Amino acid sequence: MNITTAIDGTSARITLRGDIDFDTLPPLRAAADALPAHVTDLLWDLHHTPFMDVVGLLLLFDHTPVDGPARRTTVTGLRQQPLRLLLLAAGLSPDTFDLARLLPDTPPTDFQQAVPERP
């Protein structure tokens, strides 16, 4: 796994290459925990993340930073499998997995909206 962090003012972008699973959770949390206290917005860039298991839900929805203020967390670049996992979790427990908070205003990069057929 390759993790890159970019900070611009009060915003940070953490970009990763590789899967999110039990083995990769600690370095991902460490990257988020290492952000300066003035960072209030965190964007997870998942363009290069083809797979995410349930620990990804912990990463994206855990609201308890080690030190410092709570951060607004969003995600971009969701690929098909991580998006399905998020949709499944939100369908089972919408209060716990609030996708309106997590997803930015734009659809994921590989999201294809169904076009209704004409009669």
N, CA, C and O atoms as a GROMACS GRO file, in nm:
protein
  476
    1MET      N    1   0.084  -0.117   0.000
    1MET     CA    2   0.000   0.000   0.000
    1MET      C    3   0.088   0.124   0.000
    1MET      O    4   0.190   0.130   0.070
    2ASN      N    5   0.048   0.221  -0.079
    2ASN     CA    6   0.116   0.348  -0.088
    2ASN      C    7   0.018   0.456  -0.043
    2ASN      O    8  -0.093   0.464  -0.095
    3ILE      N    9   0.059   0.538   0.054
    3ILE     CA   10  -0.027   0.642   0.110
    3ILE      C   11   0.042   0.778   0.090
    3ILE      O   12   0.158   0.795   0.125
    4THR      N   13  -0.032   0.873   0.033
    4THR     CA   14   0.019   1.008   0.012
    4THR      C   15  -0.076   1.107   0.078
    4THR      O   16  -0.198   1.097   0.063
    5THR      N   17  -0.020   1.201   0.151
    5THR     CA   18  -0.101   1.304   0.217
    5THR      C   19  -0.063   1.440   0.162
    5THR      O   20   0.055   1.473   0.151
    6ALA      N   21  -0.164   1.518   0.127
    6ALA     CA   22  -0.144   1.656   0.080
    6ALA      C   23  -0.231   1.748   0.166
    6ALA      O   24  -0.350   1.721   0.186
    7ILE      N   25  -0.172   1.856   0.215
    7ILE     CA   26  -0.245   1.950   0.300
    7ILE      C   27  -0.247   2.085   0.230
    7ILE      O   28  -0.145   2.134   0.181
    8ASP      N   29  -0.367   2.145   0.225
    8ASP     CA   30  -0.386   2.278   0.167
    8ASP      C   31  -0.473   2.358   0.264
    8ASP      O   32  -0.595   2.343   0.264
    9GLY      N   33  -0.411   2.440   0.344
    9GLY     CA   34  -0.485   2.518   0.443
    9GLY      C   35  -0.545   2.426   0.549
    9GLY      O   36  -0.474   2.353   0.618
   10THR      N   37  -0.678   2.430   0.560
   10THR     CA   38  -0.748   2.348   0.659
   10THR      C   39  -0.800   2.218   0.600
   10THR      O   40  -0.873   2.144   0.666
   11SER      N   41  -0.762   2.188   0.476
   11SER     CA   42  -0.806   2.066   0.409
   11SER      C   43  -0.689   1.972   0.385
   11SER      O   44  -0.576   2.015   0.359
   12ALA      N   45  -0.719   1.843   0.394
   12ALA     CA   46  -0.618   1.741   0.364
   12ALA      C   47  -0.678   1.636   0.273
   12ALA      O   48  -0.797   1.606   0.280
   13ARG      N   49  -0.594   1.583   0.187
   13ARG     CA   50  -0.633   1.473   0.097
   13ARG      C   51  -0.537   1.359   0.122
   13ARG      O   52  -0.415   1.374   0.110
   14ILE      N   53  -0.594   1.243   0.158
   14ILE     CA   54  -0.513   1.124   0.173
   14ILE      C   55  -0.546   1.032   0.056
   14ILE      O   56  -0.660   0.987   0.041
   15THR      N   57  -0.446   1.006  -0.026
   15THR     CA   58  -0.461   0.921  -0.145
   15THR      C   59  -0.390   0.790  -0.118
   15THR      O   60  -0.277   0.788  -0.069
   16LEU      N   61  -0.456   0.681  -0.149
   16LEU     CA   62  -0.394   0.551  -0.128
   16LEU      C   63  -0.403   0.466  -0.253
   16LEU      O   64  -0.495   0.480  -0.334
   17ARG      N   65  -0.306   0.380  -0.265
   17ARG     CA   66  -0.302   0.281  -0.373
   17ARG      C   67  -0.301   0.145  -0.307
   17ARG      O   68  -0.204   0.106  -0.241
   18GLY      N   69  -0.409   0.072  -0.327
   18GLY     CA   70  -0.419  -0.061  -0.267
   18GLY      C   71  -0.552  -0.079  -0.197
   18GLY      O   72  -0.635   0.012  -0.192
   19ASP      N   73  -0.570  -0.198  -0.143
   19ASP     CA   74  -0.695  -0.234  -0.077
   19ASP      C   75  -0.700  -0.179   0.066
   19ASP      O   76  -0.597  -0.153   0.128
   20ILE      N   77  -0.823  -0.163   0.115
   20ILE     CA   78  -0.844  -0.130   0.256
   20ILE      C   79  -0.895  -0.257   0.323
   20ILE      O   80  -1.003  -0.306   0.292
   21ASP      N   81  -0.813  -0.309   0.416
   21ASP     CA   82  -0.852  -0.429   0.489
   21ASP      C   83  -0.790  -0.423   0.628
   21ASP      O   84  -0.730  -0.322   0.665
   22PHE      N   85  -0.803  -0.531   0.704
   22PHE     CA   86  -0.754  -0.535   0.841
   22PHE      C   87  -0.606  -0.501   0.849
   22PHE      O   88  -0.564  -0.432   0.943
   23ASP      N   89  -0.526  -0.547   0.755
   23ASP     CA   90  -0.382  -0.523   0.758
   23ASP      C   91  -0.344  -0.380   0.723
   23ASP      O   92  -0.242  -0.329   0.771
   24THR      N   93  -0.423  -0.314   0.642
   24THR     CA   94  -0.389  -0.178   0.599
   24THR      C   95  -0.456  -0.070   0.683
   24THR      O   96  -0.424   0.048   0.668
   25LEU      N   97  -0.547  -0.108   0.772
   25LEU     CA   98  -0.615  -0.009   0.855
   25LEU      C   99  -0.518   0.068   0.946
   25LEU      O  100  -0.528   0.191   0.951
   26PRO      N  101  -0.425   0.004   1.016
   26PRO     CA  102  -0.336   0.081   1.104
   26PRO      C  103  -0.257   0.193   1.034
   26PRO      O  104  -0.254   0.305   1.086
   27PRO      N  105  -0.194   0.168   0.919
   27PRO     CA  106  -0.122   0.281   0.857
   27PRO      C  107  -0.216   0.390   0.804
   27PRO      O  108  -0.178   0.507   0.799
   28LEU      N  109  -0.337   0.352   0.765
   28LEU     CA  110  -0.433   0.453   0.719
   28LEU      C  111  -0.479   0.541   0.835
   28LEU      O  112  -0.487   0.663   0.822
   29ARG      N  113  -0.510   0.478   0.947
   29ARG     CA  114  -0.547   0.556   1.066
   29ARG      C  115  -0.430   0.642   1.111
   29ARG      O  116  -0.449   0.757   1.151
   30ALA      N  117  -0.309   0.589   1.104
   30ALA     CA  118  -0.191   0.667   1.143
   30ALA      C  119  -0.176   0.791   1.054
   30ALA      O  120  -0.140   0.898   1.103
   31ALA      N  121  -0.204   0.777   0.925
   31ALA     CA  122  -0.195   0.891   0.833
   31ALA      C  123  -0.297   0.998   0.872
   31ALA      O  124  -0.265   1.117   0.872
   32ALA      N  125  -0.419   0.956   0.905
   32ALA     CA  126  -0.521   1.053   0.947
   32ALA      C  127  -0.487   1.114   1.082
   32ALA      O  128  -0.506   1.234   1.103
   33ASP      N  129  -0.437   1.032   1.175
   33ASP     CA  130  -0.402   1.082   1.309
   33ASP      C  131  -0.284   1.178   1.305
   33ASP      O  132  -0.270   1.262   1.393
   34ALA      N  133  -0.198   1.166   1.204
   34ALA     CA  134  -0.080   1.252   1.192
   34ALA      C  135  -0.111   1.390   1.135
   34ALA      O  136  -0.024   1.477   1.131
   35LEU      N  137  -0.234   1.411   1.090
   35LEU     CA  138  -0.269   1.542   1.034
   35LEU      C  139  -0.263   1.649   1.143
   35LEU      O  140  -0.296   1.622   1.259
   36PRO      N  141  -0.220   1.769   1.108
   36PRO     CA  142  -0.215   1.877   1.207
   36PRO      C  143  -0.355   1.910   1.260
   36PRO      O  144  -0.456   1.886   1.193
   37ALA      N  145  -0.360   1.965   1.378
   37ALA     CA  146  -0.488   1.996   1.443
   37ALA      C  147  -0.570   2.098   1.366
   37ALA      O  148  -0.693   2.099   1.378
   38HIS      N  149  -0.506   2.184   1.286
   38HIS     CA  150  -0.582   2.286   1.213
   38HIS      C  151  -0.658   2.229   1.093
   38HIS      O  152  -0.739   2.300   1.033
   39VAL      N  153  -0.633   2.104   1.056
   39VAL     CA  154  -0.704   2.042   0.943
   39VAL      C  155  -0.844   2.003   0.989
   39VAL      O  156  -0.860   1.922   1.080
   40THR      N  157  -0.944   2.062   0.925
   40THR     CA  158  -1.083   2.036   0.962
   40THR      C  159  -1.160   1.957   0.856
   40THR      O  160  -1.269   1.908   0.883
   41ASP      N  161  -1.103   1.943   0.737
   41ASP     CA  162  -1.167   1.869   0.628
   41ASP      C  163  -1.069   1.763   0.577
   41ASP      O  164  -0.956   1.793   0.540
   42LEU      N  165  -1.116   1.638   0.576
   42LEU     CA  166  -1.033   1.527   0.529
   42LEU      C  167  -1.104   1.459   0.411
   42LEU      O  168  -1.218   1.416   0.423
   43LEU      N  169  -1.035   1.451   0.300
   43LEU     CA  170  -1.085   1.384   0.180
   43LEU      C  171  -1.003   1.257   0.158
   43LEU      O  172  -0.881   1.264   0.140
   44TRP      N  173  -1.070   1.142   0.159
   44TRP     CA  174  -1.006   1.015   0.124
   44TRP      C  175  -1.020   0.996  -0.026
   44TRP      O  176  -1.132   0.990  -0.077
   45ASP      N  177  -0.910   0.987  -0.097
   45ASP     CA  178  -0.910   0.966  -0.242
   45ASP      C  179  -0.892   0.817  -0.268
   45ASP      O  180  -0.784   0.762  -0.246
   46LEU      N  181  -0.998   0.752  -0.314
   46LEU     CA  182  -0.998   0.607  -0.334
   46LEU      C  183  -0.997   0.567  -0.481
   46LEU      O  184  -1.041   0.457  -0.516
   47HIS      N  185  -0.946   0.654  -0.568
   47HIS     CA  186  -0.939   0.623  -0.711
   47HIS      C  187  -0.862   0.494  -0.739
   47HIS      O  188  -0.892   0.423  -0.835
   48HIS      N  189  -0.763   0.463  -0.656
   48HIS     CA  190  -0.676   0.347  -0.678
   48HIS      C  191  -0.699   0.240  -0.571
   48HIS      O  192  -0.606   0.167  -0.534
   49THR      N  193  -0.822   0.232  -0.522
   49THR     CA  194  -0.859   0.134  -0.418
   49THR      C  195  -0.970   0.045  -0.474
   49THR      O  196  -1.088   0.080  -0.467
   50PRO      N  197  -0.933  -0.071  -0.529
   50PRO     CA  198  -1.034  -0.158  -0.590
   50PRO      C  199  -1.117  -0.237  -0.489
   50PRO      O  200  -1.227  -0.281  -0.522
   51PHE      N  201  -1.065  -0.255  -0.367
   51PHE     CA  202  -1.135  -0.338  -0.269
   51PHE      C  203  -1.130  -0.274  -0.131
   51PHE      O  204  -1.028  -0.219  -0.090
   52MET      N  205  -1.244  -0.283  -0.060
   52MET     CA  206  -1.251  -0.236   0.077
   52MET      C  207  -1.339  -0.334   0.154
   52MET      O  208  -1.452  -0.360   0.114
   53ASP      N  209  -1.286  -0.388   0.264
   53ASP     CA  210  -1.372  -0.475   0.346
   53ASP      C  211  -1.435  -0.391   0.456
   53ASP      O  212  -1.424  -0.268   0.454
   54VAL      N  213  -1.500  -0.455   0.552
   54VAL     CA  214  -1.579  -0.382   0.652
   54VAL      C  215  -1.496  -0.288   0.738
   54VAL      O  216  -1.552  -0.194   0.795
   55VAL      N  217  -1.366  -0.310   0.751
   55VAL     CA  218  -1.286  -0.215   0.830
   55VAL      C  219  -1.279  -0.079   0.762
   55VAL      O  220  -1.251   0.022   0.827
   56GLY      N  221  -1.305  -0.074   0.633
   56GLY     CA  222  -1.313   0.054   0.564
   56GLY      C  223  -1.427   0.139   0.618
   56GLY      O  224  -1.418   0.262   0.619
   57LEU      N  225  -1.534   0.073   0.662
   57LEU     CA  226  -1.645   0.146   0.724
   57LEU      C  227  -1.598   0.213   0.853
   57LEU      O  228  -1.635   0.326   0.882
   58LEU      N  229  -1.516   0.141   0.930
   58LEU     CA  230  -1.461   0.200   1.053
   58LEU      C  231  -1.375   0.321   1.020
   58LEU      O  232  -1.382   0.424   1.088
   59LEU      N  233  -1.294   0.308   0.918
   59LEU     CA  234  -1.206   0.417   0.879
   59LEU      C  235  -1.285   0.541   0.837
   59LEU      O  236  -1.254   0.652   0.880
   60LEU      N  237  -1.386   0.522   0.755
   60LEU     CA  238  -1.459   0.635   0.698
   60LEU      C  239  -1.564   0.695   0.791
   60LEU      O  240  -1.599   0.812   0.777
   61PHE      N  241  -1.614   0.616   0.886
   61PHE     CA  242  -1.722   0.664   0.972
   61PHE      C  243  -1.684   0.681   1.118
   61PHE      O  244  -1.769   0.717   1.199
   62ASP      N  245  -1.558   0.656   1.153
   62ASP     CA  246  -1.514   0.674   1.291
   62ASP      C  247  -1.498   0.823   1.318
   62ASP      O  248  -1.420   0.890   1.251
   63HIS      N  249  -1.572   0.874   1.415
   63HIS     CA  250  -1.572   1.018   1.442
   63HIS      C  251  -1.488   1.055   1.565
   63HIS      O  252  -1.507   1.163   1.621
   64THR      N  253  -1.398   0.970   1.606
   64THR     CA  254  -1.322   0.997   1.728
   64THR      C  255  -1.173   1.009   1.697
   64THR      O  256  -1.100   0.910   1.704
   65PRO      N  257  -1.127   1.130   1.663
   65PRO     CA  258  -0.983   1.146   1.638
   65PRO      C  259  -0.903   1.127   1.766
   65PRO      O  260  -0.953   1.152   1.876
   66VAL      N  261  -0.779   1.081   1.752
   66VAL     CA  262  -0.694   1.058   1.868
   66VAL      C  263  -0.673   1.188   1.945
   66VAL      O  264  -0.700   1.194   2.065
   67ASP      N  265  -0.627   1.291   1.880
   67ASP     CA  266  -0.609   1.424   1.938
   67ASP      C  267  -0.657   1.525   1.837
   67ASP      O  268  -0.646   1.504   1.716
   68GLY      N  269  -0.710   1.635   1.885
   68GLY     CA  270  -0.749   1.741   1.795
   68GLY      C  271  -0.898   1.743   1.768
   68GLY      O  272  -0.973   1.664   1.824
   69PRO      N  273  -0.939   1.833   1.681
   69PRO     CA  274  -1.081   1.853   1.654
   69PRO      C  275  -1.140   1.742   1.566
   69PRO      O  276  -1.068   1.671   1.496
   70ALA      N  277  -1.272   1.731   1.571
   70ALA     CA  278  -1.341   1.640   1.479
   70ALA      C  279  -1.324   1.696   1.338
   70ALA      O  280  -1.315   1.818   1.319
   71ARG      N  281  -1.318   1.607   1.241
   71ARG     CA  282  -1.298   1.650   1.103
   71ARG      C  283  -1.417   1.608   1.017
   71ARG      O  284  -1.476   1.502   1.037
   72ARG      N  285  -1.450   1.693   0.922
   72ARG     CA  286  -1.548   1.658   0.821
   72ARG      C  287  -1.478   1.563   0.725
   72ARG      O  288  -1.376   1.598   0.666
   73THR      N  289  -1.533   1.443   0.710
   73THR     CA  290  -1.471   1.342   0.625
   73THR      C  291  -1.556   1.319   0.501
   73THR      O  292  -1.677   1.298   0.510
   74THR      N  293  -1.490   1.323   0.385
   74THR     CA  294  -1.557   1.292   0.259
   74THR      C  295  -1.469   1.193   0.183
   74THR      O  296  -1.353   1.170   0.217
   75VAL      N  297  -1.527   1.137   0.078
   75VAL     CA  298  -1.455   1.040  -0.003
   75VAL      C  299  -1.478   1.071  -0.150
   75VAL      O  300  -1.585   1.119  -0.188
   76THR      N  301  -1.378   1.044  -0.232
   76THR     CA  302  -1.389   1.062  -0.376
   76THR      C  303  -1.326   0.942  -0.446
   76THR      O  304  -1.245   0.870  -0.387
   77GLY      N  305  -1.365   0.922  -0.570
   77GLY     CA  306  -1.305   0.817  -0.652
   77GLY      C  307  -1.349   0.677  -0.616
   77GLY      O  308  -1.275   0.581  -0.638
   78LEU      N  309  -1.468   0.663  -0.562
   78LEU     CA  310  -1.515   0.529  -0.524
   78LEU      C  311  -1.526   0.438  -0.646
   78LEU      O  312  -1.587   0.474  -0.747
   79ARG      N  313  -1.466   0.324  -0.635
   79ARG     CA  314  -1.479   0.223  -0.740
   79ARG      C  315  -1.596   0.132  -0.705
   79ARG      O  316  -1.658   0.146  -0.599
   80GLN      N  317  -1.627   0.041  -0.793
   80GLN     CA  318  -1.750  -0.037  -0.785
   80GLN      C  319  -1.766  -0.114  -0.653
   80GLN      O  320  -1.870  -0.102  -0.589
   81GLN      N  321  -1.666  -0.190  -0.611
   81GLN     CA  322  -1.682  -0.271  -0.491
   81GLN      C  323  -1.693  -0.187  -0.363
   81GLN      O  324  -1.783  -0.212  -0.283
   82PRO      N  325  -1.605  -0.088  -0.341
   82PRO     CA  326  -1.623  -0.005  -0.221
   82PRO      C  327  -1.757   0.069  -0.219
   82PRO      O  328  -1.818   0.084  -0.114
   83LEU      N  329  -1.803   0.114  -0.336
   83LEU     CA  330  -1.933   0.181  -0.343
   83LEU      C  331  -2.044   0.084  -0.304
   83LEU      O  332  -2.135   0.122  -0.229
   84ARG      N  333  -2.040  -0.038  -0.353
   84ARG     CA  334  -2.142  -0.136  -0.316
   84ARG      C  335  -2.144  -0.161  -0.166
   84ARG      O  336  -2.251  -0.171  -0.105
   85LEU      N  337  -2.026  -0.171  -0.105
   85LEU     CA  338  -2.017  -0.191   0.039
   85LEU      C  339  -2.081  -0.075   0.114
   85LEU      O  340  -2.158  -0.096   0.208
   86LEU      N  341  -2.051   0.048   0.074
   86LEU     CA  342  -2.110   0.165   0.138
   86LEU      C  343  -2.262   0.168   0.122
   86LEU      O  344  -2.334   0.199   0.217
   87LEU      N  345  -2.310   0.135   0.004
   87LEU     CA  346  -2.454   0.134  -0.020
   87LEU      C  347  -2.524   0.026   0.062
   87LEU      O  348  -2.632   0.048   0.115
   88LEU      N  349  -2.461  -0.090   0.073
   88LEU     CA  350  -2.516  -0.198   0.154
   88LEU      C  351  -2.522  -0.157   0.301
   88LEU      O  352  -2.624  -0.176   0.367
   89ALA      N  353  -2.414  -0.102   0.352
   89ALA     CA  354  -2.411  -0.058   0.492
   89ALA      C  355  -2.516   0.049   0.518
   89ALA      O  356  -2.585   0.045   0.620
   90ALA      N  357  -2.528   0.145   0.427
   90ALA     CA  358  -2.626   0.253   0.444
   90ALA      C  359  -2.767   0.198   0.437
   90ALA      O  360  -2.856   0.247   0.508
   91GLY      N  361  -2.790   0.098   0.354
   91GLY     CA  362  -2.923   0.038   0.346
   91GLY      C  363  -2.960  -0.037   0.472
   91GLY      O  364  -3.076  -0.038   0.511
   92LEU      N  365  -2.862  -0.098   0.536
   92LEU     CA  366  -2.888  -0.174   0.659
   92LEU      C  367  -2.899  -0.084   0.781
   92LEU      O  368  -2.977  -0.112   0.872
   93SER      N  369  -2.822   0.023   0.784
   93SER     CA  370  -2.821   0.113   0.901
   93SER      C  371  -2.795   0.257   0.856
   93SER      O  372  -2.684   0.308   0.872
   94PRO      N  373  -2.898   0.323   0.801
   94PRO     CA  374  -2.878   0.457   0.745
   94PRO      C  375  -2.837   0.561   0.849
   94PRO      O  376  -2.769   0.658   0.814
   95ASP      N  377  -2.876   0.544   0.974
   95ASP     CA  378  -2.836   0.642   1.076
   95ASP      C  379  -2.688   0.629   1.110
   95ASP      O  380  -2.622   0.730   1.138
   96THR      N  381  -2.636   0.509   1.106
   96THR     CA  382  -2.495   0.486   1.137
   96THR      C  383  -2.406   0.522   1.019
   96THR      O  384  -2.300   0.583   1.037
   97PHE      N  385  -2.448   0.483   0.899
   97PHE     CA  386  -2.367   0.504   0.778
   97PHE      C  387  -2.436   0.608   0.690
   97PHE      O  388  -2.502   0.574   0.592
   98ASP      N  389  -2.421   0.734   0.726
   98ASP     CA  390  -2.486   0.845   0.658
   98ASP      C  391  -2.405   0.885   0.535
   98ASP      O  392  -2.306   0.958   0.544
   99LEU      N  393  -2.448   0.835   0.419
   99LEU     CA  394  -2.374   0.863   0.296
   99LEU      C  395  -2.384   1.008   0.252
   99LEU      O  396  -2.295   1.057   0.181
  100ALA      N  397  -2.490   1.077   0.290
  100ALA     CA  398  -2.502   1.218   0.253
  100ALA      C  399  -2.388   1.300   0.313
  100ALA      O  400  -2.346   1.400   0.255
  101ARG      N  401  -2.338   1.259   0.428
  101ARG     CA  402  -2.226   1.327   0.492
  101ARG      C  403  -2.093   1.291   0.428
  101ARG      O  404  -2.003   1.374   0.418
  102LEU      N  405  -2.082   1.167   0.384
  102LEU     CA  406  -1.954   1.114   0.336
  102LEU      C  407  -1.925   1.146   0.190
  102LEU      O  408  -1.811   1.174   0.154
  103LEU      N  409  -2.027   1.142   0.106
  103LEU     CA  410  -2.006   1.158  -0.038
  103LEU      C  411  -2.015   1.303  -0.080
  103LEU      O  412  -2.106   1.374  -0.035
  104PRO      N  413  -1.924   1.349  -0.163
  104PRO     CA  414  -1.932   1.486  -0.213
  104PRO      C  415  -2.050   1.500  -0.310
  104PRO      O  416  -2.120   1.404  -0.339
  105ASP      N  417  -2.069   1.621  -0.358
  105ASP     CA  418  -2.183   1.649  -0.445
  105ASP      C  419  -2.176   1.581  -0.581
  105ASP      O  420  -2.278   1.569  -0.649
  106THR      N  421  -2.058   1.537  -0.622
  106THR     CA  422  -2.044   1.474  -0.752
  106THR      C  423  -2.049   1.323  -0.740
  106THR      O  424  -2.004   1.268  -0.639
  107PRO      N  425  -2.101   1.253  -0.840
  107PRO     CA  426  -2.103   1.107  -0.835
  107PRO      C  427  -1.963   1.049  -0.845
  107PRO      O  428  -1.872   1.114  -0.896
  108PRO      N  429  -1.944   0.926  -0.796
  108PRO     CA  430  -1.814   0.861  -0.807
  108PRO      C  431  -1.769   0.851  -0.953
  108PRO      O  432  -1.851   0.857  -1.044
  109THR      N  433  -1.639   0.838  -0.974
  109THR     CA  434  -1.583   0.842  -1.108
  109THR      C  435  -1.634   0.730  -1.198
  109THR      O  436  -1.651   0.752  -1.318
  110ASP      N  437  -1.660   0.611  -1.144
  110ASP     CA  438  -1.705   0.502  -1.231
  110ASP      C  439  -1.854   0.473  -1.212
  110ASP      O  440  -1.902   0.366  -1.249
  111PHE      N  441  -1.927   0.569  -1.153
  111PHE     CA  442  -2.071   0.553  -1.133
  111PHE      C  443  -2.142   0.578  -1.264
  111PHE      O  444  -2.121   0.681  -1.329
  112GLN      N  445  -2.226   0.485  -1.304
  112GLN     CA  446  -2.303   0.501  -1.427
  112GLN      C  447  -2.450   0.499  -1.392
  112GLN      O  448  -2.502   0.400  -1.341
  113GLN      N  449  -2.517   0.607  -1.420
  113GLN     CA  450  -2.657   0.618  -1.390
  113GLN      C  451  -2.737   0.540  -1.494
  113GLN      O  452  -2.709   0.547  -1.614
  114ALA      N  453  -2.837   0.466  -1.447
  114ALA     CA  454  -2.922   0.390  -1.538
  114ALA      C  455  -3.008   0.486  -1.621
  114ALA      O  456  -3.067   0.580  -1.568
  115VAL      N  457  -3.012   0.461  -1.748
  115VAL     CA  458  -3.096   0.542  -1.837
  115VAL      C  459  -3.226   0.467  -1.861
  115VAL      O  460  -3.224   0.352  -1.906
  116PRO      N  461  -3.341   0.530  -1.830
  116PRO     CA  462  -3.466   0.458  -1.850
  116PRO      C  463  -3.491   0.428  -1.998
  116PRO      O  464  -3.460   0.509  -2.086
  117GLU      N  465  -3.545   0.313  -2.021
  117GLU     CA  466  -3.577   0.274  -2.160
  117GLU      C  467  -3.706   0.343  -2.202
  117GLU      O  468  -3.796   0.365  -2.121
  118ARG      N  469  -3.712   0.376  -2.329
  118ARG     CA  470  -3.834   0.437  -2.383
  118ARG      C  471  -3.931   0.328  -2.422
  118ARG      O  472  -3.891   0.223  -2.473
  119PRO      N  473  -4.059   0.353  -2.397
  119PRO     CA  474  -4.160   0.252  -2.434
  119PRO      C  475  -4.174   0.234  -2.583
  119PRO      O  476  -4.255   0.152  -2.628
   0.00000   0.00000   0.00000
